[in-house]
Amino acid sequence: HGPVKRFARDYVDRRRLVAEYLLPILLLTFILTMFPPPLATIGMYGWLGATAITVIEEVVVIRRLKKELAKRFPDESTRGVTIYTILRTTQLRRFRLPAPQIKRFEELPERY
């Protein structure tokens, strides 16, 4: 499970995703909903938009990750990697543990 999880971690850490900023975005949109209608409406649409984008983004990331895992680790178990990936994508990069070991937009190594 070690190399598979490490690959999933690097796969997520090299990307910039809306999902990692979801909590701050939702907090801001929640605060906007407490103001009069024009701002409250923007807050509601922001909430809906951020959630929709995150769901779509997660589906795309998981599908691509599964294809890459099947190609790179055909005989390894990938059980639990999907939920691990979802949890990691929704954390701000600086708060992820273990800390990211790959830079943003850096190419993934061939071997793990």
DSSP file with accessible surface (Angstrom, degrees, kcal/mol):
  #  RESIDUE AA STRUCTURE BP1 BP2  ACC     N-H-->O    O-->H-N    N-H-->O    O-->H-N    TCO  KAPPA ALPHA  PHI   PSI    X-CA   Y-CA   Z-CA
    1    1 A H     >        0   0   95      0, 0.0     4,-2.5     0, 0.0     5,-0.3   0.000 360.0 360.0 360.0 -23.0    0.0    0.0    0.0
    2    2 A G  H  >  +     0   0   51      1,-0.2     4,-2.5     2,-0.2     5,-0.2   0.944 360.0  40.1 -57.4 -57.1    3.0    2.3    0.6
    3    3 A P  H  > S+     0   0   48      0, 0.0     4,-2.4     0, 0.0    -1,-0.2   0.875 115.8  52.6 -64.5 -33.4    3.9    3.1   -3.1
    4    4 A V  H  > S+     0   0    0      2,-0.2     4,-2.4     1,-0.2    -2,-0.2   0.943 112.2  44.2 -67.1 -45.6    0.3    3.3   -4.1
    5    5 A K  H  X S+     0   0   79     -4,-2.5     4,-2.7     1,-0.2    -1,-0.2   0.897 112.7  52.2 -65.8 -39.2   -0.5    5.8   -1.4
    6    6 A R  H  X S+     0   0  100     -4,-2.5     4,-2.7    -5,-0.3    -1,-0.2   0.915 109.8  49.0 -64.2 -41.6    2.6    7.8   -2.1
    7    7 A F  H  X S+     0   0    0     -4,-2.4     4,-2.8     2,-0.2    -2,-0.2   0.937 111.7  48.8 -61.9 -45.2    1.8    8.0   -5.8
    8    8 A A  H  X S+     0   0    0     -4,-2.4     4,-2.0     2,-0.2    -2,-0.2   0.909 111.3  51.0 -60.7 -40.9   -1.8    9.2   -5.0
    9    9 A R  H  X S+     0   0   36     -4,-2.7     4,-2.7     1,-0.2    -2,-0.2   0.942 113.4  43.5 -61.8 -48.5   -0.3   11.8   -2.6
   10   10 A D  H  X S+     0   0    4     -4,-2.7     4,-1.5     1,-0.2    -2,-0.2   0.876 109.6  57.9 -65.0 -37.2    2.0   13.1   -5.2
   11   11 A Y  H  < S+     0   0   13     -4,-2.8    -1,-0.2    -5,-0.2    -2,-0.2   0.903 114.3  37.7 -59.6 -41.9   -0.7   13.0   -7.9
   12   12 A V  H >< S+     0   0    0     -4,-2.0     3,-1.6     1,-0.2    -2,-0.2   0.910 112.9  56.2 -75.1 -44.0   -2.8   15.3   -5.7
   13   13 A D  H 3< S+     0   0    0     -4,-2.7    -2,-0.2     1,-0.3    -1,-0.2   0.713  99.5  59.3 -67.8 -21.2    0.0   17.5   -4.4
   14   14 A R  T 3< S+     0   0   43     -4,-1.5    91,-3.1    -5,-0.2    -1,-0.3   0.560  98.7  75.2 -83.7  -5.9    1.2   18.5   -7.9
   15   15 A R  S <  S-     0   0   51     -3,-1.6     2,-0.6    89,-0.2    89,-0.0  -0.712  71.8-137.7-105.8 157.7   -2.2   20.0   -8.8
   16   16 A R        -     0   0  133     -2,-0.3     2,-0.3    88,-0.0    -3,-0.1  -0.966  35.1-179.4-111.0 116.5   -3.9   23.2   -7.9
   17   17 A L    >   -     0   0   14     -2,-0.6     3,-0.6    72,-0.1     4,-0.4  -0.871  40.2-134.4-120.5 149.8   -7.6   22.4   -7.2
   18   18 A V  G >  S+     0   0   49     -2,-0.3     3,-1.6     1,-0.2     4,-0.2   0.859 103.4  70.7 -64.3 -33.4  -10.6   24.4   -6.2
   19   19 A A  G >  S+     0   0    0      1,-0.3     3,-1.5     2,-0.2     4,-0.4   0.829  89.5  58.9 -56.7 -34.5  -11.4   21.6   -3.6
   20   20 A E  G <  S+     0   0    3     -3,-0.6    -1,-0.3     1,-0.3     3,-0.2   0.768 109.5  44.0 -70.5 -20.6   -8.4   22.6   -1.5
   21   21 A Y  G <> S+     0   0   76     -3,-1.6     4,-2.2    -4,-0.4    -1,-0.3   0.264  84.5 106.1-101.1  10.3   -9.9   26.1   -1.1
   22   22 A L  H <> S+     0   0   31     -3,-1.5     4,-3.0    -4,-0.2     5,-0.3   0.918  75.2  51.0 -60.2 -47.7  -13.4   24.8   -0.5
   23   23 A L  H  > S+     0   0  136     -4,-0.4     4,-2.4    67,-0.3    -1,-0.2   0.948 112.8  44.0 -61.1 -48.9  -13.6   25.5    3.2
   24   24 A P  H  > S+     0   0   61      0, 0.0     4,-2.4     0, 0.0    -1,-0.2   0.909 115.1  50.7 -62.1 -36.9  -12.4   29.2    3.0
   25   25 A I  H  X S+     0   0   56     -4,-2.2     4,-2.7     1,-0.2     5,-0.2   0.936 111.4  47.0 -64.6 -45.4  -14.8   29.7    0.0
   26   26 A L  H  X S+     0   0   32     -4,-3.0     4,-2.3     1,-0.2    -1,-0.2   0.876 111.0  52.2 -66.2 -35.6  -17.7   28.2    1.9
   27   27 A L  H  X S+     0   0  105     -4,-2.4     4,-2.2    -5,-0.3    -1,-0.2   0.943 111.4  46.8 -63.8 -45.5  -17.0   30.3    4.9
   28   28 A L  H  X S+     0   0  106     -4,-2.4     4,-2.2     1,-0.2    -2,-0.2   0.926 113.5  47.8 -62.7 -44.4  -16.9   33.5    2.8
   29   29 A T  H  X S+     0   0    8     -4,-2.7     4,-1.5     1,-0.2    -1,-0.2   0.873 109.4  54.3 -67.3 -34.0  -20.1   32.6    1.1
   30   30 A F  H  < S+     0   0   98     -4,-2.3     4,-0.4    -5,-0.2     3,-0.2   0.924 108.3  49.0 -63.2 -43.1  -21.8   31.8    4.4
   31   31 A I  H >< S+     0   0   76     -4,-2.2     3,-1.5     1,-0.2    -2,-0.2   0.911 107.7  55.3 -63.0 -39.9  -20.8   35.2    5.7
   32   32 A L  H >< S+     0   0   37     -4,-2.2     3,-1.6     1,-0.3    -1,-0.2   0.837  97.3  63.9 -62.2 -32.7  -22.2   36.8    2.5
   33   33 A T  T 3< S+     0   0   41     -4,-1.5    -1,-0.3     1,-0.3    -2,-0.2   0.650  92.6  64.9 -68.4 -11.5  -25.6   35.1    3.1
   34   34 A M  T <  S+     0   0  124     -3,-1.5    -1,-0.3    -4,-0.4    -2,-0.2   0.509  92.2  78.2 -87.1  -4.6  -26.0   37.2    6.3
   35   35 A F  S <  S-     0   0  106     -3,-1.6     5,-0.1     1,-0.2    -3,-0.0  -0.457  97.9 -67.6 -97.2 173.6  -26.1   40.5    4.4
   36   36 A P    >>  -     0   0   87      0, 0.0     4,-2.0     0, 0.0     3,-1.0  -0.078  68.5 -77.2 -59.5 165.5  -29.1   42.0    2.5
   37   37 A P  H 3> S+     0   0   95      0, 0.0     4,-2.8     0, 0.0     5,-0.3   0.675 122.7  54.1 -42.0 -47.0  -30.3   40.4   -0.7
   38   38 A P  H 3> S+     0   0   96      0, 0.0     4,-1.8     0, 0.0     5,-0.1   0.962 119.0  36.2 -60.4 -43.0  -27.8   41.3   -3.4
   39   39 A L  H <> S+     0   0   75     -3,-1.0     4,-2.6     2,-0.2     5,-0.1   0.882 115.8  54.8 -73.3 -36.9  -24.9   40.0   -1.3
   40   40 A A  H  X S+     0   0   21     -4,-2.0     4,-2.4     2,-0.2    -1,-0.2   0.900 107.9  50.2 -62.8 -39.1  -26.9   37.1    0.1
   41   41 A T  H  X S+     0   0   69     -4,-2.8     4,-2.6    -5,-0.2     5,-0.2   0.923 110.0  49.5 -65.6 -43.1  -27.8   36.0   -3.5
   42   42 A I  H  X S+     0   0   98     -4,-1.8     4,-2.7    -5,-0.3    -2,-0.2   0.920 110.8  51.9 -60.6 -41.6  -24.1   36.1   -4.5
   43   43 A G  H  X S+     0   0    0     -4,-2.6     4,-2.5     2,-0.2    -2,-0.2   0.909 109.8  47.9 -61.2 -43.5  -23.3   34.1   -1.4
   44   44 A M  H  X S+     0   0  114     -4,-2.4     4,-2.5     2,-0.2    -2,-0.2   0.921 114.3  45.6 -65.9 -43.7  -25.9   31.4   -2.3
   45   45 A Y  H  X S+     0   0  165     -4,-2.6     4,-3.0     2,-0.2    -2,-0.2   0.876 112.6  52.0 -66.4 -36.3  -24.7   31.2   -5.9
   46   46 A G  H  X S+     0   0   28     -4,-2.7     4,-2.8    -5,-0.2     5,-0.3   0.915 110.0  48.8 -63.2 -43.9  -21.1   31.1   -4.7
   47   47 A W  H  X S+     0   0  102     -4,-2.5     4,-2.2     2,-0.2    -2,-0.2   0.951 115.0  44.3 -59.8 -50.3  -21.9   28.3   -2.3
   48   48 A L  H  X S+     0   0  112     -4,-2.5     4,-2.6     1,-0.2    -2,-0.2   0.925 115.5  48.0 -62.1 -45.4  -23.7   26.3   -5.0
   49   49 A G  H  X S+     0   0   28     -4,-3.0     4,-2.8     2,-0.2     5,-0.2   0.925 111.6  48.2 -63.9 -45.8  -21.0   27.0   -7.6
   50   50 A A  H  X S+     0   0    9     -4,-2.8     4,-2.2     1,-0.2    -1,-0.2   0.915 113.9  47.5 -63.0 -40.8  -18.1   26.0   -5.3
   51   51 A T  H  X S+     0   0   54     -4,-2.2     4,-2.4    -5,-0.3    -2,-0.2   0.933 113.6  47.1 -66.4 -44.7  -19.8   22.8   -4.3
   52   52 A A  H  X S+     0   0   46     -4,-2.6     4,-2.5     2,-0.2     5,-0.2   0.929 113.0  48.4 -63.3 -45.0  -20.6   21.9   -7.9
   53   53 A I  H  X S+     0   0   87     -4,-2.8     4,-2.9     1,-0.2    -1,-0.2   0.917 111.8  50.5 -62.1 -41.6  -17.1   22.6   -9.1
   54   54 A T  H  X S+     0   0    9     -4,-2.2     4,-2.8    -5,-0.2    -1,-0.2   0.922 110.2  48.7 -64.4 -43.7  -15.6   20.6   -6.3
   55   55 A V  H  X S+     0   0   87     -4,-2.4     4,-2.2     2,-0.2    -2,-0.2   0.949 114.8  44.9 -62.4 -46.3  -17.8   17.6   -6.9
   56   56 A I  H  X S+     0   0  112     -4,-2.5     4,-2.4     1,-0.2    -2,-0.2   0.932 113.7  50.4 -62.7 -44.7  -17.0   17.6  -10.7
   57   57 A E  H  X S+     0   0   38     -4,-2.9     4,-2.8    -5,-0.2    -2,-0.2   0.911 109.8  50.5 -60.9 -42.5  -13.3   18.1  -10.0
   58   58 A E  H  X S+     0   0   19     -4,-2.8     4,-2.7     2,-0.2     5,-0.3   0.912 109.5  50.6 -63.4 -43.1  -13.2   15.2   -7.5
   59   59 A V  H  X S+     0   0   79     -4,-2.2     4,-2.4    -5,-0.2     5,-0.2   0.938 113.1  45.8 -60.5 -45.3  -14.9   12.9  -10.0
   60   60 A V  H  X S+     0   0   54     -4,-2.4     4,-2.4     2,-0.2     5,-0.2   0.934 114.1  47.8 -64.6 -46.4  -12.4   13.8  -12.7
   61   61 A V  H  X S+     0   0    7     -4,-2.8     4,-2.7     1,-0.2    -2,-0.2   0.934 113.4  47.6 -62.0 -45.3   -9.4   13.5  -10.4
   62   62 A I  H  X S+     0   0   16     -4,-2.7     4,-2.7    -5,-0.2    -1,-0.2   0.918 112.1  49.3 -64.9 -42.7  -10.5   10.1   -9.0
   63   63 A R  H  X S+     0   0  161     -4,-2.4     4,-1.9    -5,-0.3    -1,-0.2   0.938 114.7  44.2 -62.7 -45.4  -11.2    8.7  -12.5
   64   64 A R  H  X S+     0   0  140     -4,-2.4     4,-2.2    -5,-0.2    -2,-0.2   0.899 113.3  51.6 -66.4 -39.3   -7.8    9.8  -13.8
   65   65 A L  H  X S+     0   0    2     -4,-2.7     4,-2.9    -5,-0.2     5,-0.2   0.921 108.4  51.1 -63.0 -44.2   -6.0    8.6  -10.7
   66   66 A K  H  X S+     0   0  114     -4,-2.7     4,-2.4     1,-0.2    -1,-0.2   0.901 110.3  49.5 -62.2 -40.1   -7.7    5.2  -11.0
   67   67 A K  H  X S+     0   0  143     -4,-1.9     4,-1.7    -5,-0.2    -1,-0.2   0.928 113.3  46.2 -62.4 -44.5   -6.6    4.9  -14.6
   68   68 A E  H  X S+     0   0   42     -4,-2.2     4,-2.8     2,-0.2     5,-0.3   0.893 112.2  50.7 -67.2 -39.0   -3.0    5.9  -13.7
   69   69 A L  H  X S+     0   0    5     -4,-2.9     4,-2.9     1,-0.2    -1,-0.2   0.904 108.7  51.7 -64.7 -41.1   -3.0    3.4  -10.7
   70   70 A A  H  < S+     0   0   66     -4,-2.4    -1,-0.2    -5,-0.2    -2,-0.2   0.869 114.4  44.3 -63.6 -34.2   -4.2    0.6  -12.9
   71   71 A K  H  < S+     0   0  147     -4,-1.7    -2,-0.2    -5,-0.2    -1,-0.2   0.920 123.2  33.5 -75.5 -44.1   -1.4    1.3  -15.4
   72   72 A R  H  < S+     0   0   62     -4,-2.8    -2,-0.2     1,-0.2    -3,-0.2   0.782 131.2  28.5 -84.9 -31.1    1.4    1.8  -12.9
   73   73 A F    ><  +     0   0   22     -4,-2.9     3,-1.0    -5,-0.3    -1,-0.2  -0.520  66.1 158.6-129.5  65.8    0.4   -0.7  -10.2
   74   74 A P  T 3  S+     0   0   93      0, 0.0    -1,-0.1     0, 0.0    -2,-0.1   0.815  79.3  38.1 -64.0 -29.7   -1.6   -3.5  -11.9
   75   75 A D  T 3  S+     0   0  158      2,-0.1     2,-0.3     0, 0.0    -5,-0.1   0.399  98.1  96.0-102.8   2.4   -1.0   -6.1   -9.2
   76   76 A E  S <  S-     0   0   89     -3,-1.0     2,-0.3    -7,-0.2    -3,-0.1  -0.658  77.8-111.0 -96.1 150.9   -1.3   -3.9   -6.1
   77   77 A S        -     0   0   70     -2,-0.3   -73,-0.1     1,-0.1    -2,-0.1  -0.606  23.7-171.9 -76.3 133.9   -4.4   -3.3   -4.0
   78   78 A T    >   +     0   0   63     -2,-0.3     3,-1.7   -74,-0.1     4,-0.5   0.115  33.3 143.7-111.4  19.6   -5.8    0.2   -4.4
   79   79 A R  T 3  S+     0   0  204      1,-0.3    -2,-0.0     2,-0.1     0, 0.0  -0.373  71.0  11.6 -63.6 131.3   -8.4   -0.2   -1.6
   80   80 A G  T 3> S+     0   0   39     -2,-0.1     4,-1.7     1,-0.0    -1,-0.3   0.300  95.5 107.2  87.0  -9.6   -8.8    3.0    0.5
   81   81 A V  H <> S+     0   0    2     -3,-1.7     4,-2.6     2,-0.2     5,-0.2   0.869  72.6  57.8 -71.9 -33.0   -6.9    5.2   -2.0
   82   82 A T  H  > S+     0   0   48     -4,-0.5     4,-2.4     2,-0.2    -1,-0.2   0.957 110.3  40.8 -63.3 -51.0  -10.1    6.9   -3.3
   83   83 A I  H  > S+     0   0  100      1,-0.2     4,-2.6     2,-0.2     5,-0.2   0.898 114.3  54.2 -66.6 -36.1  -11.2    8.2    0.1
   84   84 A Y  H  X S+     0   0   43     -4,-1.7     4,-2.2     1,-0.2    -1,-0.2   0.922 109.9  47.8 -60.6 -43.1   -7.6    9.1    1.0
   85   85 A T  H  X S+     0   0    1     -4,-2.6     4,-2.5     2,-0.2    -2,-0.2   0.920 110.9  49.9 -65.7 -43.9   -7.4   11.2   -2.2
   86   86 A I  H  X S+     0   0   55     -4,-2.4     4,-1.2     1,-0.2    -2,-0.2   0.932 112.2  47.7 -62.1 -44.5  -10.6   13.0   -1.6
   87   87 A L  H  < S+     0   0   96     -4,-2.6     3,-0.3     1,-0.2    -1,-0.2   0.898 112.9  48.9 -63.8 -38.7   -9.6   13.9    1.9
   88   88 A R  H >< S+     0   0    4     -4,-2.2     3,-1.3    -5,-0.2    -1,-0.2   0.881 107.2  54.4 -70.6 -36.8   -6.2   15.1    0.8
   89   89 A T  H 3< S+     0   0    0     -4,-2.5    -1,-0.2     1,-0.3    -2,-0.2   0.761 104.4  55.9 -69.2 -22.9   -7.6   17.2   -2.0
   90   90 A T  T 3< S+     0   0   55     -4,-1.2     2,-0.4    -3,-0.3   -67,-0.3   0.317  92.5  86.6 -93.9   9.7   -9.9   19.1    0.4
   91   91 A Q  S <  S-     0   0   78     -3,-1.3     5,-0.1    -4,-0.1   -70,-0.1  -0.874  88.9-106.1-105.5 142.5   -7.1   20.2    2.7
   92   92 A L    >   -     0   0   52     -2,-0.4     3,-1.7     1,-0.1     4,-0.5  -0.402  34.8-118.3 -61.1 140.2   -5.1   23.3    2.1
   93   93 A R  G >  S+     0   0   50      1,-0.3     3,-1.3     2,-0.2    -1,-0.1   0.862 110.6  54.8 -52.9 -42.9   -1.7   22.4    0.8
   94   94 A R  G 3  S+     0   0  211      1,-0.3    -1,-0.3     5,-0.1    -2,-0.1   0.700 109.3  48.7 -69.6 -16.5    0.3   23.8    3.8
   95   95 A F  G <  S+     0   0  135     -3,-1.7    -1,-0.3     2,-0.0    -2,-0.2   0.387  83.0 118.9-102.0   1.3   -1.8   21.8    6.3
   96   96 A R    <   -     0   0    3     -3,-1.3    -8,-0.0    -4,-0.5    -3,-0.0  -0.483  60.3-123.8 -71.8 138.8   -1.5   18.4    4.6
   97   97 A L  S    S+     0   0  143     -2,-0.2     2,-0.2     2,-0.1    -2,-0.0  -0.999  97.6  36.3-128.1 131.7    0.2   15.6    6.5
   98   98 A P  S    S-     0   0   56      0, 0.0     3,-0.1     0, 0.0    -1,-0.1   0.612 111.4-112.5 -63.0 155.4    2.5   14.1    5.5
   99   99 A A        -     0   0   60     -2,-0.2    -2,-0.1     1,-0.1    -5,-0.1  -0.206  38.3 -88.9 -60.7 145.9    3.8   17.3    3.9
  100  100 A P        -     0   0   32      0, 0.0    -1,-0.1     0, 0.0   -90,-0.1  -0.318  36.0-170.4 -56.5 136.3    3.8   17.5    0.1
  101  101 A Q        +     0   0  121     -3,-0.1     2,-0.4     2,-0.1   -91,-0.1   0.249  66.1  64.9-112.0   7.9    7.1   16.2   -1.3
  102  102 A I  S    S-     0   0    8    -92,-0.0     2,-0.1     4,-0.0     3,-0.1  -0.977  81.4-120.5-131.9 144.5    6.5   17.3   -4.9
  103  103 A K    >   -     0   0  155     -2,-0.4     3,-1.6     1,-0.1    -2,-0.1  -0.430  44.0 -82.7 -80.0 159.9    6.2   20.9   -6.2
  104  104 A R  T 3  S+     0   0   50      1,-0.3   -89,-0.2    -2,-0.1   -90,-0.2  -0.349 113.3   6.4 -61.9 139.6    3.1   22.1   -8.0
  105  105 A F  T 3  S+     0   0  139    -91,-3.1    -1,-0.3     1,-0.2     2,-0.2   0.523  93.8 143.3  66.2   8.5    3.0   21.2  -11.7
  106  106 A E    <   -     0   0   85     -3,-1.6    -1,-0.2     1,-0.1     2,-0.1  -0.498  57.9-102.8 -75.4 147.0    6.1   19.0  -11.4
  107  107 A E        -     0   0  148     -2,-0.2    -4,-0.1    -3,-0.1    -1,-0.1  -0.427  36.3-112.9 -68.8 146.2    6.2   15.9  -13.4
  108  108 A L        -     0   0   22     -2,-0.1    -1,-0.1     1,-0.1  -101,-0.0  -0.554  33.9-108.5 -78.7 141.3    5.5   12.6  -11.6
  109  109 A P        -     0   0   56      0, 0.0    -1,-0.1     0, 0.0     3,-0.0  -0.293  19.1-128.6 -64.5 155.5    8.5   10.2  -11.3
  110  110 A E  S    S+     0   0  157      1,-0.1     2,-0.4     2,-0.0    -2,-0.0   0.850  88.9  46.2 -73.2 -36.6    8.3    7.0  -13.3
  111  111 A R              0   0  217      0, 0.0    -1,-0.1     0, 0.0   -39,-0.0  -0.881 360.0 360.0-116.2 145.7    9.0    4.7  -10.4
  112  112 A Y              0   0   59     -2,-0.4  -108,-0.1   -40,-0.1    -2,-0.0  -0.940 360.0 360.0-130.3 360.0    7.6    4.5   -6.9
